[in-house]
Amino acid sequence: MGFMSVLSFAHKLISERLTLGDRAIDATVGTGADTLFLAKTTGTRGEVYGFDIQSAALKLAGERLRNAREETPSLSAVTLLERSHAEMAEAVPAIWHGTVGAIMFNLGYLPSGDADKNIITQPDSTIAALEASLQLLRPGGIITAVLYPGHEGGDLEAAAVQSWAAAVSPQLAQSIVYRQLQRNDAPYVIALEKKKGIPS
């Protein structure tokens, strides 16, 4: 049995901290896999917001959620917005600030066969979104970011996210890296957990 994939590791970290009825955000909806995971984990009393700049992504995610509801009616309410993740603080209700249990980032491009692979997440907007995420999290809440240094531009974004996470005050949040050390281009996860006792 090998190590967990980076996506499975991100899901494990979140499932250990997110509970039924929580609020959660998928910062990069893509095909909706993480959105559905969050909707299942938070349950009928929970709420999930999802962000993506591509209408094609939101269409794919919407279809995935509709199909899942036929088999699993106990999903949370999900709001999908065609907006940048950098705008999440303004886009979610004010009551969400300081109450969100988990925020997921799966960076890079839309992993769909006919998607434009030149449309990728960018370091500036991603760092802005991560900064907003720390303010939205409740104490004990978690951020996971799956990074892809193997595609063009992905290495720059991964380096920017890692530098940002390393610079976050340990009094605010602790950060970790889950990474295969023998391959510089392998996907990896950075996660941050907001310290308990930090005012929201």
C-alpha positions as CSV (number, residue, x, y, z in Angstrom):
1,M,0.0,0.0,0.0
2,G,1.5,3.3,-1.1
3,F,1.1,6.8,0.2
4,M,-2.1,8.6,-0.4
5,S,-2.6,10.7,-3.5
6,V,-2.4,14.5,-2.9
7,L,-6.1,14.8,-3.5
8,S,-6.9,12.0,-1.0
9,F,-4.6,13.6,1.5
10,A,-6.3,16.9,1.2
11,H,-9.7,15.2,1.6
12,K,-8.5,13.4,4.7
13,L,-7.3,16.5,6.3
14,I,-10.6,18.2,5.7
15,S,-12.8,15.3,6.7
16,E,-11.0,15.2,10.1
17,R,-11.9,18.8,10.8
18,L,-15.2,19.6,8.9
19,T,-18.5,18.5,10.5
20,L,-22.1,18.3,9.5
21,G,-23.7,21.7,9.4
22,D,-20.4,23.5,8.7
23,R,-19.7,26.2,6.0
24,A,-17.1,25.4,3.3
25,I,-15.7,26.9,0.1
26,D,-14.4,25.4,-3.0
27,A,-12.1,28.2,-4.3
28,T,-11.5,26.5,-7.7
29,V,-14.5,24.4,-8.7
30,G,-13.2,22.8,-11.9
31,T,-15.3,19.7,-12.6
32,G,-16.8,19.8,-9.1
33,A,-15.2,16.9,-7.4
34,D,-14.1,18.9,-4.4
35,T,-17.4,20.8,-4.4
36,L,-19.3,17.5,-4.1
37,F,-16.9,16.2,-1.4
38,L,-17.6,19.3,0.7
39,A,-21.4,19.1,0.1
40,K,-21.3,15.5,1.3
41,T,-19.2,16.3,4.3
42,T,-21.2,19.2,5.5
43,G,-24.6,17.5,4.9
44,T,-28.1,19.0,4.6
45,R,-27.5,21.6,7.3
46,G,-24.3,22.7,5.8
47,E,-23.6,25.3,3.1
48,V,-21.0,25.4,0.3
49,Y,-19.9,28.2,-2.0
50,G,-17.9,27.4,-5.2
51,F,-15.9,29.8,-7.4
52,D,-14.6,29.4,-10.9
53,I,-14.0,31.9,-13.7
54,Q,-15.0,29.5,-16.4
55,S,-18.6,28.8,-17.2
56,A,-17.7,25.4,-18.6
57,A,-16.4,24.4,-15.2
58,L,-19.6,25.5,-13.4
59,K,-21.7,23.6,-16.0
60,L,-19.7,20.4,-15.4
61,A,-19.9,20.9,-11.6
62,G,-23.6,21.6,-11.7
63,E,-24.2,18.4,-13.6
64,R,-22.1,16.4,-11.2
65,L,-24.0,17.8,-8.2
66,R,-27.4,17.2,-9.8
67,N,-26.5,13.6,-10.6
68,A,-25.2,13.1,-7.0
69,R,-28.4,14.5,-5.5
70,E,-30.4,11.7,-7.1
71,E,-28.4,9.1,-5.2
72,T,-27.4,11.2,-2.1
73,P,-30.2,13.7,-1.2
74,S,-28.3,14.6,2.0
75,L,-26.0,17.0,0.3
76,S,-25.6,20.6,1.5
77,A,-26.9,23.6,-0.4
78,V,-24.3,24.7,-2.9
79,T,-23.9,28.1,-4.5
80,L,-21.7,28.2,-7.7
81,L,-20.4,31.6,-8.8
82,E,-18.6,32.6,-12.0
83,R,-16.1,34.8,-10.2
84,S,-12.5,34.7,-9.3
85,H,-11.5,33.1,-6.0
86,A,-9.8,36.4,-5.2
87,E,-13.3,37.9,-4.7
88,M,-14.6,35.3,-2.3
89,A,-14.5,37.6,0.8
90,E,-16.9,40.0,-1.0
91,A,-19.0,37.3,-2.6
92,V,-20.0,35.2,0.4
93,P,-22.5,36.6,3.0
94,A,-21.0,38.8,5.7
95,I,-22.1,36.3,8.3
96,W,-19.6,33.8,6.8
97,H,-16.6,35.8,7.9
98,G,-14.8,33.9,10.6
99,T,-17.1,30.9,10.5
100,V,-15.9,28.8,7.5
101,G,-14.7,25.3,8.4
102,A,-12.7,24.5,5.3
103,I,-11.5,26.1,2.0
104,M,-10.1,24.0,-0.8
105,F,-7.9,25.1,-3.7
106,N,-7.1,22.7,-6.6
107,L,-4.9,24.9,-8.7
108,G,-3.8,24.8,-12.4
109,Y,-6.2,24.3,-15.3
110,L,-9.7,22.8,-15.9
111,P,-9.1,19.0,-16.1
112,S,-11.6,18.4,-18.9
113,G,-10.9,17.0,-22.3
114,D,-12.0,20.0,-24.4
115,A,-10.9,22.7,-21.9
116,D,-8.4,25.4,-22.8
117,K,-5.3,24.3,-20.9
118,N,-3.9,27.8,-21.3
119,I,-6.4,29.2,-18.8
120,I,-4.7,28.6,-15.5
121,T,-4.8,29.9,-12.0
122,Q,-2.5,32.9,-11.5
123,P,-0.2,33.6,-8.5
124,D,-1.5,37.1,-7.8
125,S,-5.2,36.1,-7.6
126,T,-4.4,32.9,-5.8
127,I,-2.4,34.7,-3.1
128,A,-5.2,37.2,-2.7
129,A,-7.7,34.4,-2.3
130,L,-5.5,32.7,0.3
131,E,-5.2,35.9,2.3
132,A,-9.0,36.2,2.2
133,S,-9.3,32.6,3.2
134,L,-7.5,33.1,6.5
135,Q,-10.0,35.8,7.4
136,L,-13.0,33.7,6.5
137,L,-11.8,30.6,8.5
138,R,-13.1,29.9,11.9
139,P,-10.5,29.0,14.6
140,G,-9.5,25.4,13.9
141,G,-10.6,25.8,10.2
142,I,-8.4,24.5,7.4
143,I,-7.2,25.5,4.0
144,T,-5.8,22.9,1.5
145,A,-4.1,23.9,-1.7
146,V,-3.2,21.2,-4.3
147,L,-0.3,22.6,-6.4
148,Y,0.9,21.4,-9.9
149,P,4.5,22.6,-10.6
150,G,4.7,20.3,-13.6
151,H,2.7,22.5,-16.1
152,E,3.9,25.8,-17.6
153,G,3.2,28.5,-15.0
154,G,2.4,26.0,-12.3
155,D,5.9,26.1,-10.9
156,L,5.7,29.8,-10.4
157,E,2.4,29.6,-8.7
158,A,3.5,26.7,-6.5
159,A,6.6,28.6,-5.4
160,A,4.5,31.7,-4.6
161,V,2.0,29.7,-2.5
162,Q,4.7,28.0,-0.6
163,S,6.5,31.2,0.1
164,W,3.2,32.8,1.3
165,A,2.4,29.9,3.5
166,A,5.9,29.8,5.1
167,A,5.5,33.5,5.9
168,V,2.2,33.2,7.7
169,S,2.6,33.9,11.4
170,P,2.6,30.7,13.4
171,Q,0.5,32.6,15.9
172,L,-2.2,32.8,13.2
173,A,-1.9,29.4,11.5
174,Q,0.3,26.4,11.2
175,S,1.2,25.2,7.7
176,I,2.4,21.8,6.4
177,V,3.6,20.4,3.1
178,Y,2.8,16.9,1.7
179,R,5.1,16.1,-1.2
180,Q,7.1,13.5,-3.0
181,L,10.7,14.6,-2.6
182,Q,12.2,12.7,-5.5
183,R,10.1,14.5,-8.2
184,N,10.2,18.3,-8.4
185,D,7.3,18.3,-10.8
186,A,5.0,16.1,-8.8
187,P,1.8,17.6,-7.5
188,Y,1.8,18.4,-3.8
189,V,-0.4,19.8,-1.0
190,I,0.1,22.7,1.3
191,A,-2.4,23.0,4.2
192,L,-2.9,25.6,6.8
193,E,-4.9,25.2,10.0
194,K,-6.0,28.4,11.7
195,K,-5.0,28.5,15.4
196,K,-7.8,28.1,17.9
197,G,-8.2,31.1,20.2
198,I,-7.6,33.6,17.3
199,P,-10.4,36.2,17.1
200,S,-12.5,35.8,14.0
